[in-house]
């Protein structure tokens, strides 16, 4: 009686386990951790937490395994992730690969690729890419074009393009500031600075270096006068005249070189300020 009862209970338990097994196994069988849906959520998590390099790899994989409808979005996100990670070369490889596969215009992807080209310093190429897209120009496209023109120093066309864009916000204000600085910039011509520098100190005055101009006039004038005094007293045998004359010549030639360098430094300083403001507009936009 006891043996029969034990066998009955064991049999009931075995049957119960067999019946429950499909239910217990169902979540595992239908949850694919490497499938498109789970991988997309994981890629989004990586991107949102700032792990752009790892997110880019996930999005690249998703380009190959997701549905055709979602492939453009995965390609765009892979490119954006590489750009935010600073891996511009890898981003361009993704862009070229996808553009060989894509059929028809891919507006959002092309805008992302244009931003990558801007980050690479290929401003003309970025604008040509947007121009050849063949769709009506959006505010984002106009802003990127204006941004590229500002980097290239074409401030007036950039101003006109920015006016046409209804994009607002800090990025618009920053680019507007950069363009205004560029339009107000009065570049100094190095050749003119050297020509004016024939008169000691005048080239430095032209470039706005008034203290240096005063020093050039003072030292060149003093040494030239001392050389005159020496040669006037003892002729060409005057050692003092030769020494002071050499110093005067050195100060004079140094003043000419300094005028040329000061003009370049003036332009570089102001262009650097414009570039920094343009960089700020770029980062605020992306």
C-alpha positions in Angstrom: 0.0 0.0 0.0 2.8 2.3 0.8 4.8 1.4 -2.3 1.7 2.0 -4.5 1.1 5.3 -2.9 4.7 6.4 -3.4 4.6 5.3 -7.1 1.4 7.2 -7.6 2.8 10.4 -6.1 6.0 10.1 -8.2 4.0 9.6 -11.3 1.9 12.6 -10.6 5.0 14.7 -10.0 6.6 13.6 -13.2 3.4 14.3 -15.2 3.2 17.7 -13.6 6.8 18.6 -14.5 6.3 17.5 -18.1 3.2 19.6 -18.4 4.9 22.6 -16.7 8.1 22.5 -18.7 6.8 24.2 -21.8 5.4 27.0 -19.7 8.7 27.4 -17.8 10.8 27.3 -20.9 8.6 29.7 -22.9 10.2 33.0 -21.7 13.7 31.7 -22.5 12.7 30.2 -25.9 11.1 33.5 -27.0 13.5 36.0 -25.6 16.5 36.4 -28.0 19.0 38.7 -26.3 20.9 39.1 -29.5 17.9 39.8 -31.7 17.1 43.2 -33.3 14.7 44.4 -30.6 16.9 43.6 -27.6 20.0 44.9 -29.4 18.3 48.2 -30.4 17.3 48.8 -26.7 20.9 48.0 -25.7 22.4 50.4 -28.3 20.0 53.1 -27.2 21.1 52.6 -23.6 24.8 52.8 -24.6 24.2 56.0 -26.6 22.1 57.7 -23.9 24.7 56.9 -21.2 27.5 58.4 -23.4 29.2 55.1 -24.4 29.3 56.2 -28.0 32.0 53.9 -29.2 30.2 50.8 -28.0 26.9 52.1 -29.3 28.4 52.6 -32.7 29.4 49.0 -32.9 25.9 47.8 -31.9 24.3 50.1 -34.4 26.7 48.8 -37.1 25.6 45.2 -36.3 22.0 46.3 -36.4 22.5 47.7 -39.9 23.0 44.1 -41.1 20.4 42.2 -39.1 17.5 44.6 -38.7 14.6 44.9 -41.1 15.1 47.0 -44.3 12.7 49.6 -42.9 14.9 50.2 -39.9 18.3 50.0 -41.6 18.5 53.8 -42.5 17.9 54.7 -38.9 20.6 52.2 -37.7 23.1 53.6 -40.2 22.4 57.1 -39.2 22.8 56.3 -35.5 26.0 54.4 -36.2 27.4 57.4 -38.0 26.3 59.8 -35.2 27.7 57.6 -32.5 31.1 57.5 -34.2 31.1 61.2 -34.6 30.2 61.8 -31.0 32.9 59.4 -30.0 35.4 61.4 -32.1 36.2 58.4 -34.4 35.6 60.3 -37.6 37.4 57.9 -39.8 35.2 55.0 -38.7 32.2 57.2 -39.2 33.2 57.9 -42.7 33.6 54.2 -43.5 30.0 53.6 -42.3 28.8 56.5 -44.4 30.5 55.3 -47.6 29.3 51.7 -47.0 25.7 52.8 -46.5 25.7 55.2 -49.4 26.7 52.3 -51.7 23.7 50.3 -50.4 21.1 53.0 -50.2 18.7 53.7 -53.0 17.2 57.1 -53.4 17.8 60.2 -51.2 18.4 59.6 -47.5 17.8 63.1 -46.1 18.5 62.5 -42.4 21.5 60.2 -43.0 22.9 62.7 -45.5 22.6 65.6 -43.0 24.5 63.4 -40.5 27.2 62.7 -43.0 27.5 66.4 -43.9 28.1 67.1 -40.2 30.8 64.5 -40.1 32.5 66.1 -43.2 32.3 69.5 -41.4 34.0 68.0 -38.3 36.7 66.6 -40.7 37.2 70.2 -42.1 35.9 69.3 -45.5 33.5 72.2 -45.7 33.1 72.5 -49.5 32.5 68.8 -49.7 29.9 69.0 -46.9 28.0 71.7 -48.8 28.1 69.9 -52.1 26.7 66.8 -50.5 23.7 68.8 -49.1 23.3 70.6 -52.4 23.2 67.4 -54.4 20.6 65.8 -52.1 17.9 67.0 -54.4 15.2 67.8 -51.9 13.9 71.2 -50.7 16.3 72.8 -48.3 15.4 72.4 -44.6 16.4 74.7 -41.8 19.1 72.2 -40.6 20.6 72.0 -44.1 20.7 75.8 -44.4 22.3 76.1 -41.0 25.0 73.6 -41.9 25.8 75.3 -45.1 26.1 78.7 -43.3 28.3 77.0 -40.8 30.6 75.7 -43.5 30.8 79.0 -45.3 31.7 80.7 -42.0 34.6 78.2 -41.5 35.7 79.0 -45.1 35.6 82.8 -44.4 32.8 83.5 -46.8 30.9 85.6 -44.3 28.5 87.5 -46.5 26.9 84.4 -48.2 26.9 82.7 -44.7 24.9 85.7 -43.4 22.4 85.5 -46.2 21.9 81.7 -45.7 21.4 82.1 -41.9 18.8 84.8 -42.5 16.8 82.3 -44.6 16.8 79.7 -41.8 14.1 79.9 -39.2 16.3 77.8 -36.8 16.6 79.5 -33.4 18.4 78.9 -30.2 21.9 79.2 -28.9 23.5 77.7 -32.0 21.9 80.4 -34.2 23.1 83.2 -31.8 26.6 81.8 -31.7 26.9 81.5 -35.5 25.4 84.9 -36.0 28.1 86.3 -33.6 30.9 84.5 -35.6 29.6 85.9 -38.9 29.3 89.4 -37.4 32.9 89.2 -36.2 34.0 88.0 -39.6 32.2 90.9 -41.4 33.8 93.4 -39.0 37.3 91.9 -39.4 39.8 94.2 -41.0 42.7 92.0 -42.0 46.2 93.5 -42.0 48.2 93.0 -45.1 51.7 91.7 -44.3 53.1 93.2 -47.5 51.8 96.6 -46.7 53.1 96.3 -43.1 56.6 95.6 -44.5 56.3 98.5 -46.9 55.3 100.9 -44.2 58.0 99.4 -42.0 60.6 101.0 -44.3 60.0 104.0 -42.0 61.0 102.4 -38.6 58.0 101.8 -36.4 55.3 102.7 -39.0 54.6 99.0 -39.9 54.1 98.3 -36.2 51.7 101.2 -35.9 49.7 99.9 -38.8 49.3 96.5 -37.1 48.3 98.2 -33.8 51.5 97.4 -31.8 52.2 100.9 -30.6 54.7 100.0 -27.8 56.8 97.9 -30.3 56.6 100.8 -32.7 58.0 103.2 -30.1 60.8 100.7 -29.2 61.7 100.3 -32.9 61.9 104.0 -33.5 63.9 104.6 -30.3 66.5 101.8 -30.6 67.0 102.2 -34.4 67.2 106.0 -34.1 69.7 105.9 -31.2 72.0 103.3 -32.8 71.8 105.1 -36.2 72.8 108.4 -34.6 75.6 106.8 -32.6 76.9 105.2 -35.8 76.8 108.6 -37.5 78.7 110.2 -34.7 81.4 107.4 -34.8 81.9 107.5 -38.5 81.8 111.3 -38.5 84.5 111.4 -35.9 86.9 108.7 -37.2 85.6 107.8 -40.6 85.4 104.2 -41.7 88.1 103.3 -39.1 85.6 103.9 -36.3 85.1 100.6 -34.5 82.3 102.2 -32.5 80.7 103.4 -35.7 80.7 99.9 -37.1 79.3 98.3 -33.9 76.5 100.8 -33.5 75.8 100.8 -37.2 75.5 97.0 -37.2 73.1 97.3 -34.2 71.1 99.9 -36.0 70.9 97.7 -39.1 69.8 94.7 -37.0 67.1 96.7 -35.3 65.9 98.0 -38.6 65.7 94.6 -40.3 64.1 93.2 -37.1 61.5 95.9 -37.3 60.7 94.9 -40.9 60.3 91.3 -40.0 58.4 92.2 -36.9 55.9 94.2 -39.0 55.3 91.3 -41.3 54.9 88.9 -38.3 52.6 91.3 -36.4 50.2 91.5 -39.4 50.0 87.7 -39.5 49.5 87.5 -35.7 46.8 90.1 -35.8 44.9 88.2 -38.5 45.4 84.8 -36.8 44.2 86.1 -33.4 41.0 87.5 -34.8 40.4 84.5 -37.1 40.9 82.2 -34.1 38.3 84.1 -32.2 35.9 83.7 -35.1 36.7 80.0 -35.4 36.1 79.4 -31.7 32.7 81.0 -31.9 31.9 78.9 -35.0 33.0 75.7 -33.2 30.7 76.7 -30.4 27.8 77.0 -32.9 28.6 73.6 -34.3 28.7 71.9 -30.9 25.5 73.6 -29.8 23.8 72.5 -33.0 24.7 68.8 -32.7 
